[in-house]
Structures are given as C-alpha cells and as structure tokens.
Amino acid sequence: MEDVIKEVKSKQLYAILGSGGMGVAVAKELEGKNISVIFVEKDASKAETLKDQGYDVEIGDISDYETIVALDVLNIDIAFILSSNSEANFKALTHLKKLKPDIYTISRVNDQNSKDRMEAAGVDLAVMPARAAAQVLVQAVERASILKKAHELQRVIKKIGKGKLAIIVHNNPDPDAISGAMALKEIARTVGVDSTIIYNGLIGHQENKAFLNLLDIEIVRMDEFDPSKFSSIAMLESAIPGVNNLLSPDTHVNIIIDHHPVTTTEVKADFIDIQPEIGASATIMTTYIKELGLKVNSDLATALLYGIRVDTHEFKKNATQSDLNAAAFLYPLVDHEILSQIETPSMSTETLDIMGYAIKNRQVNGSYLISNVGTVRDRDALPQAADYLLNLEGVTTTIIFGLTEDTIHISGRTKDVRVNVGEIMREAFGEEYGGGHATSAGAQIPLGVFSGTKDKHTLMKLVDEAVVKKLFEVIGMEMEEKETEKEE
C-alpha cells in the first residue's frame, strides 16, 4: 500500500483548461507518461463525455477566478490554456500566475496581438494552431522532398550494377568533403555498389591528418584519374569537372552533391543536389541517411558531425536549422573520445612558421588585412592563419596567400556582414579559380606566366603585386593609397 501511495505522489499533475479538439489531443498524447490530467470545462455535456472517457473534470469557466481557485493550483506542474476564447485564456493565465507565479503555462493564441499580450503577462509558450499546423505541413513536405531525392540517388547508383563508383572530392579535401563522401559510399554499399573515394593534392592540416588516421578512413590519392576503371563518377563538395578537382573538364559525371554557390550553367549530371543555403555537404548526406532509415556506425557519425562543425565554424557561420538538426541526429552516435583527439592534435612547425610570416608580412588597409606568406608546402595552414589574424583588433576581413610549386593558394575570412569573400574571390580571379561562401572562401591560381621566372625573390614580388592588385581592385582600394603595416 505504501508503494502505491508513493507512485501516485510521484506523478506530475497537468491541467488542461478548455477541452476542445486541441485539449483532448494533448491529453491523448500524455497517456502512458506517468502524468495525471485534470480538465476544466464549462460545457456540462462535454464534461460528461470526458468523464466517460476516464478523465478528471472540473466544471467551470476558466476566466472566473473562483474556478481557478477551486483547482489544486499549488500542486499543478503545467497548465495548458487551450480554449478558443483569447480573452478567457488571458484571464485564466492571470489567475494562475497570481496563485502560483512559477507555474509553467502553455497557451493557445489566435493572432500575433494575442501572442504578444500573453507573453507580456508571463506565459511560457504561446502557440498559434494555424501557424503550428502550417509548420508541420511544411516540415512534412520538406522531409518528403528529401526522401524523394534520396531514393532518386539510390536509383542512379543502382544503375551502376556490378560496376564501381568513383567518388571525387575537391583537391586538398577537408573533413566536410571527406565525411560526405563516406556517407555516399555507405549509401552505395546499401544498394550493392562498391565505391572508392579519390582526391588530388595534399591533406596537410594537422586536424585533417588526425581525422583520417583516427577514423581509419579509406581514401585514395591520384595525380591523374583513369575513368576506364570505374562505371560511374560522383562529385562531392565540387560541382564542375576540372575546377579544383582531378577530373578533366569534358568528363561526364553521374552524381553531383555540393553546398557551395555555383552561378555557371555548366553543371550537368544524372543526379544534382546543390544547396548553397546549407552550411555543409555533410548535412545534406546526413539528411539522406536519416530519411532512408540507414544505420549509422560511430565512425561515420563522428566524421559527419566533425565535418558539419568544421564547415560551419562550430555553428557560428553559415549554419542553418538543417545543420543543427543533422548534428542533433548524429550527436548520440558519435565517439566523443575520438572526436576530442581529432580536435586537439599538435601543431606542425610549418604551420607555426606560416602563422609568423602572416603576421610579419601583413598589409592592413582599413579593416582589411592581406598577407603573403611566401612558399608553402602545407596549404592548409593558410586558412588557419586567416582565422587567427581575424582576431586582431580592427580587422574584420583577412586574405592570406602563398605559393606551392605551381599554384598560388589564397584563403579569405570575414566577420563583416557587408563583405562577401566568396564574391571577392570569384570577381578577382574568376569562377574557375575562386569561390566559396560569404564568410569563408579561397582561390587556387596556376602560376602561368610567372612559372618561367627563375629568381625566387623576383617571383614572390611579381605574385604579390599581381594578387594584391587584383584584390584591391575588387575591394575598391588603390594600391598606392594603402597603408602597409609590417613588422621589421
């Protein structure tokens, strides 16, 4: 008997004020959750119907203070105020807060004025049924659209049959591109198709190296792509053959998935999903896997979450609700010990040196900082330097560039909402060589006419002048007017 008494006392008590369709629906949802429910209803016939269904009911008008006083308000944990009468709901809220100021209240409202009034009176959550229903419908359509795309992707992959799929990521791939490719490989596996993730360039960033090693990611580096070894080609985090990837420009691509803005009309494939409003390609792939109901192992979940976090700068840049939803889905599946190891690798000596060169060679004009770090082996150090120098006082946009054997690599960052560094890169160096998002972007420019210059000092000077001149032209500054800030 004592155990039974304890169980009853441990139940939370919810009050539902107004027993229309919304109130009954809430009560049905609460069934089986160790919660006691009491209705307040002024219509006697409705009250009897509720009693016949096994509910506790108090008959009374919720706008009357006496009705609310008659309830055991001090023991009520949550009150749902759900009548269709806005004035009655307002009065009920006022009475409840007077009797128990900390009671949690959820109220139905019919328009924005009612919502504002209820929030001013202290309601914890005001819900407009029409808007809530519309949101549910839109979310249902969005999910249906994603599922349709995911099934179409599977259909295109299935056509490969016993062949092999090449998944091409952009040169010098980052965790977003690699994790998205891993997800595409898993989707292909579920329909019986083998695939290989392929890249060109280098993976030099210390965190990216740790990412590959700790998750034991299978990825193949190629200087040249041999299409005869594959039945189909997918591009992940890249949209145009020959632009920042090892494919030749005339390559026929079957699948393109990317989240970077593309203005050209040259994007062609059997399946195309380009969503520039999304913060990461890993988010697109996570939604596919989620809607298809595929099982996600901890390595894939860890890779995808890390990819989303890196490309959205820990959800501070370019992050959308879709990115947050994808991260929430992945979070319980992640190996957090491995994730922590990926995020805290040691910094290489070259990265530290490039940071120093970027600081020493900085040119500051207003809130813009441009720096030439000279010859680099690890081009992944450039975005790290761009991020780091963005912390300098008065600087809101950073552009760092350096040279590999035959390419000028440029990385840009901004925290100025008026600046779009992706557009700066595209306008300065052409869409073939530059691009990215509003807050983070980059460019890779072949040395071209400069490559014949033997003297290293002369080459560096020519490149510096050419790059800085282009950037200043686009930004709208004159080179001769810039004030350089260098440390001797």
N, C-alpha and C positions, 0 to 999 in steps of 0.2 A: 504493500500500500504506500509506503514511504517513497519507493522508487517511482511510482505512478505520479505522486504529487510533485516530485522533483521534475519529472518530464513535462508536466503541464506548465509549471512555473518557468521552465526554460524556453518555452515558446514565445516568439515575438508576437505582439498584437498590432495588427494593421486595421485602420478604419477606412472604409470606403463611403464617402459622402456623396450620394447620388447613385442610383442603381440602374442607369441606362445601359445601353449596349456596351459602352466603354467600361463601366464599372463591373459588369458581370464578366467581361472578357479578362479584366485584371484578376478577378477572383479565381477564374478558371486556371490562369497561368500560375497562381500561387499555390494551387493544390499540390499536396505531396512535398511541400517545402518546410514542414515543421513550423507553420505560421498560423495563428488564429486570426480570423477575419470577422469584423463586425460591420454590418451595413447600417446606414442611416437613410431612411426613405420616407417621404411624406405621403406617398400614394399607398393607401391601405391594401389595395388589391395586389400591387407589385410586391409589397412587403410580405403578403401571404405566400405568393409564388416563391419568393426567395426562401422563406421558412420551410416550404415543402421540399426545397432542394437541399435542406440541411444547414442553411446559414443562420447565424445570429443576426437579428434585425431589430433596430430601434426605430419606431415610427415618430417622425417629427420633421420640421422644416429646418434645413441646415443654416438658414440665415438668422434663425432665432437663437439668442444667447442661451436661453433655457434648455434648448435641445442639446447644445454642445456641452453645457454644464452637466447635464444628466449622464453624459458619457464618462467612462473612467479615463479621462484625458491624460492624467499623470502616468498611466501605465501603457498608453498608446505610443508605439515607436515611430510609426509612419502613418500619415494621413493622406489619402488620395481624395482630392476635392474635384469631383468629376461630373457635376450637374451641367446642363446646357445653359443655365442662367448665370451670366457673368457677375451680376450684382450679388446674387446669393452666394456664389463662390468667394467673392471678395469679403463678404461679411463673415462667412464661415472661417476663412483664413484669419481674419482679425480676432475672432473669438478664440480660436485655437492658440494663437500666439500670445494672447493675453493670459490664458490659463497655463500654458507651457511654452515659454519662449524658445526653447531649444528643440521643439518637436520638428521632425523632418516632414516637409509638406510638398506634395506634387499636385499641381492644379491644371485643369483644363482651361484654356482661354480660347476665345473665338476670333480675336484680331490683335493687331500689334498694340493698340491702345490698352486693351485689357491686359496684355502681357506686361507692358511697362508698368501699369498700375499695380499688378500683383507682385512684380519683382520689387517695386518700391516698398510694398507692405511686408516684404520679407519671405516670400515664397522661395523654396529652394530650387524648384524646377517647374517652369511653365511650359505646357505643351499645347500646340495648335494641332488638333487632329487632322485637319485638311493638309497642313504642311507636312506633318509626320507621315501621313499616308502617301503623299507625293514623293517624299524622300525614299520611302520603302519601295515604291514602284520604280523610281529611277535607279536605285541600287539593284533591284531585280533585273532591270534591263541591262545595266552595265555588266552584271555577272553573266547574264545570258550571252552578251556580246563577246565577253572574254572566253566563255566556254566554246562558243561557235568558232572563234579564232583558233583556240587550242585544238579543236577537232580537225579544223582545216589544216593546221600544221602537221598533225599526225597523218592526215590523208596524203599530204605531199611527201612526207618521209616514207610512208608505206610504199609509195610508187617505186622507191629505190630497190625494193625486193631483196635479193641476195647481194646487192652491191654494197659499196661503202660510202659513207658521207664524210666529206671534209668540212670541218667547222673552222673557218678562218677568222681569227681575231686581228685587230689592228696591230701595227708594228709597236714594239715595246709595250705589250699589253699590261693593263692594270688589273686589280682584283675584280672590278666590276665586269670587265670583258671576260676574264678567265672563269669567274663563277657562273656567269650567264651561259658560257659555252659548256660548262659542266652540266648545267641544268638541261640544255638542249641535247647533250649526249645521253642523259638519263631518259628523256622523253623518247629519243630514237631507240634506245635499248628496249623500252617497254613495247615497242611495235616490231621488235625483231631486227633492227638495223644497227650494224656496227658503225662506229664513227671515230674520227681522230681529230683532236684539237691541234691546230697548226698556227704558228706565228713566225714573224721575221723580226730581226732587231735584237734587242737585249732586254733582259729583266734584271735591272740593276739596283733598284730601290731596296734597301735592306729589309723593309717590311714585306715587300713583294717576294723577295727570296725566302723569307721565313714562312710566308703564306704558302708557297709552293712546297717547301720541304716538310713543314709540319703536317700538312694535309695530304702529302704524298700524291700530288696532282699530276696526272699523265698529260703532258703537253709536249709537242714535237716542234723543234726549230728547223726551218728550212730557208735556204738562201733563194731557191727557185722552186716554184710549185709545179709538180708534174700531174696534170689533170687526168692522164691515162690510168692512174692508179685509183681513181675514185669515180663513182657513178653520178654523184651529185655534190653540189657545193652550197654551203650555208655561210653567210657572213654575219658575225655577231659583234655589235658595237662598231660597225663600219658599214657603209651603205653603197659606196661606189668602187668598183674594181679598179685597182691601180692607184687609188688615193689612200695613202697611209696603210697599205697592206701589200702582200707579196703577189697578188694576182695581176695579170696583165689586163689592160683596160678593156680588151674585147672579150673577156671571159664571161660565159653565160653562167649566171648564178641562179640557184633554185630558191633559196631562202634568204631573206634579209630581215634582221631584227636589230633595231638601234633606238637610242633615245636622244641622239644629237640632232639639232636642226639641219635640215637639208633643203636648200632652195632650188637645186637643179632638178630638171625633169628627166634626168638620165637614169634614175633609179628604176631598174627593171628586174623582176623575178617572178617565179610562180607564186611565192608567198612573201608578202611585205607587211611588216608591222613596225612603223616608225612613230614613236610617241615622244616628241620633244618636250611635252609638258611634264613628263615623268622624270624623276631625279636620277634613276639608274636603270640600266638594262637588266640588272639582276632583279629589279622589282617586276619588270614585265615577265621574266621567266618564272619568278616565284608565283605570280598570279595564275600562270598557265598550270603549273604543277598543282597548286591548291585547288583550282576548279576541276581539274581532271581527277582529283582524288588520289594522286600518286603518293606512295610512301617516300618520305624524305629521310635519308640517314643523317647522322650528326655531322659528318664531314661536309656534305653538300649544304646542309643548313648553315653551318659555320661559315663556309665560303660565301654563300649568298648574302648572309647578314653583314659580313665584313665588306663585301662589295658595295652594298647599299650605303653602309656607313661612310666608306671612303668617298664615294662619288657625291654624297650629299653633305660632306664635311660634318659628320655626326648630326645630320638632320638640320643643320643651320643654313644650308644653301641649296636652293633648287628642290627642296623636299616638298612632297605633296602628301595628301591623305593616303594615296595609294602606296607610297613608300613606307609610311608609318604602319599601314595595315599589313603590308608584306613583312615588315620587321617584327610586328606583334605575332604573326603566324609562325615565324621562324624561331623566335627567341626561346621557347621552351625546348626546342630540338637541338640547340647549339651546344657544342662542347666548350664551355666557358674557360676552362683551363688552357686549351689550345688557343682560343681567341686572345687570351691575355698574353700568351707567349708571342703571338704574331705581332701584337701591338707594342711590344717592348724589346725589340732587337737592338743590338749595339749599332752605333753609327759608324760608317766606314770613314777611313781617313780622308778619302777623296771628297766625300760629301761635306765633311768638316772644312776642307780646303775651299771648296766651291762656295760655301757659306761665307767664308772670309773674303774671297775675291768679290763676291756680290756686294758685300758691304764696302770694301775698299774702292771699287770701281763705280759706285752708284752715281747716277746723274739725276738730280731732283729738279723738277720744274713744277711749281705749284704743289699739287697733291700727287703728281705722277713721279714714280721712281723707275728709271731704266738702268740696267746694269749688264755689262758684257763680262762674262766670267772667263773668257778665253777658251782654250781647248779642254774638252771633257771626254771622259770615257763613259761615265755613268750619267746619262742624260736625265735619269730620274731624280738626280739631285737638283735640277733646275726648278721643278715645281715646289720642292721643299724650301729652296731659297726664296722663291716668290711668296710662299705662305709666310715664311719667317719675317721677311722685310716688311710685310704688310702691317706688322705690329709697331713699326717706327712711328713716332709722333708726327702727325700732319700728313702722313702718307696714306692714301686710300686706294691707289692703283699701282701695282708692281708688274714690270715686264723684264724678265731675266732671259738672256740668250747666251749660247755658247756653241762651239764647233766640235763636231766629230770629224772623222776623216774626210767625208764628202758632203756633209749636211750641216746647215745652220738650224739648231733647235731653239725654239722660243717658248717660254711659258709665261702666261699672264694671269693675274689675280686682281680682283677688285672688291671693295666693300662699299663702293659708291653706287647708290641705286640709279644714278643718272648715267652711269657708264656701262656699256656692253662690250666686254673684252672679246667676246666671240665675233661680234661685228667688226671690231678693230682689226682682228687678225684676218678676217675674210677680205676686208676692204684694202688692207695694206699689202697682203701677199697673195690674194686670190683664193677662191674657194678650193682650188686644187691642193693648196698647201696649208691653208689656215682655217681655223674654225673652233667651235666649242660653244659653251654656254655664256650667259650674261656675266657670271661672276668668275668663271674659270675657263681658260681656253689655251690654245697652243698653235704652233706652226712648225712645219719641217720643210726647209727650203734647200734644194740642191745647190751646191756651191757654184755650179755652172761656170760662168766666165772667170770666176775667181780661182778656180781649181788649178789653173796653169801658173799661178803666182808661186814662185819658189820660196821667197823670203817670208818666214813666218810672221815677222813683225809687220811687214807691208800687208800681208793677207789679213791679219787681225784688224789693221787700221781701215782697210777698204771695206771689210764686212761691217765693222762698227758704224762707219759713215753711212753705208747703204741702208742698213737695218734701222738705225736711229732716224735717218731722214724720212724713210717711209712711215715710221710710226708717228713722227711729229707732224707730217703732212696730214695724216688721217685724224690725229688728235686735234689738229688745228693750231699748232705752235710753230714758230720759226726757229730753226736750229741756232741761228746766230744770236737769238734772243734768250736762249736757255741759260739758266744759271746752274753751272755744274757744282756738285758738292762731292768732292773726293778727299779721301784721306791720303796724305803723302806717306 
